[in-house]
Amino acid sequence: MLKVIDLRSDTVTRPSEAMRRIIASAEVGDDVFGDDPTVKHLEQKVSEILGKESALFVPSGTMANQVALRTLCEAGDEVICERKMHIVNYEVASASALLGIMLSPYDGKRGRLSPEQVRLAVRPYNIHHPHTRLVALENTHNGAGGTVLDLDYIASIEKVVKENSLYFYLDGARIWNAAVALEVEPKDIARPFNLVSVCFSKGLGAPVGSAVCGDRMFIDKARRVRQMMGGGMRQVGIIASAALYALKNNFERLKEDHVRAKKLACGLEAIDGVSIKADEVETNIVIFKIDVPVTRFVQNARKMGLLLVPFGPDLVRAVTHLDISDDDVSTAVEIIGKALSDGWKKTSDSR
Ligand SMILES: *Cc1c(COP(=O)(O)O)cnc(C)c1O
């Protein structure tokens, strides 16, 4: 059987045997009553790692973001953010549809707005205006290609946030990758933010789950918001145990994913018809441009056992993760070369 190499996302990893054993033996209780010991342990552990008072386990990164937005903002408030962020593009417009919050996206460079852009975006008080309440960042920044926001940059935005008495939020679904790339602790990145979300099922390889971390006062409110959204879960130590395992065992190894992403990018650089700058690949996400219709190219690659995702009219995304080896990367480069050359002219109809 053809071995499938799945580079669509770092969410596609499957729990290892060891992780499954941990799951099978997890101690559980009813977490809505607050008595699942494994969830409590995870929330305590992750708040410690993020340097925050408290944390809340939630079923998905999307819910983490929505819980955080609803905790910090009310209907009629405005959030300043970068246009390619997850909350803008991949959450079914839920900030507006469910929360009555207006996202104001601005064009950034490699996932960054300049401090000046943020400063100009803050509205002065006026009865007609939405109330500018929050600045949201994403680190690493998926839409910009897994780019890392460094501590100096974050501090430059924090300054504007403070000057204007705003709240500061980080979508840190891939904060783990950012910390490894910057060679700092996750808490160094998390420090300036009122709330930070993190994900256990991306690079860390747990099957399910995210967390929102921050001051106890905010997390107490977030717990009520999670319940409102239907995110209160019962014997959820079953999955929290996998998240604990993932934190302990799969964090340091993320640097391997970064090395493999770089290797993939270097391989792609040498292929005719692919545009990519390998030195711009900072973590585990590789976005490359091709000169043929993306949908057909992705279908061609799939037939040869390589899964990729279209990321724009002429862009494709490949993500390295726990289940991808060095050999897989070499094979992926070969398949991408083939998917662009042979078979292409025969099937050169449009996307
Ligand atoms: C994946 C992702 C999310 C959402 O996570 P889900 O668990 O898929 O809902 C949020 N933010 C970023 C930056 C992500 O990459």
The ligand as an ORCA input file, in Angstrom:
! r2SCAN-3c Opt
* xyz 0 1
  C      -5.417     25.917     14.580
  C      -5.423     27.291     15.110
  C      -6.497     27.740     15.894
  C      -7.767     26.944     16.101
  O      -7.620     25.712     16.622
  P      -8.757     24.590     16.421
  O      -8.434     23.654     17.511
  O      -8.552     24.052     15.047
  O     -10.084     25.241     16.589
  C      -6.403     29.009     16.421
  N      -5.341     29.794     16.181
  C      -4.317     29.405     15.418
  C      -3.157     30.323     15.210
  C      -4.321     28.142     14.842
  O      -3.305     27.770     14.066
*
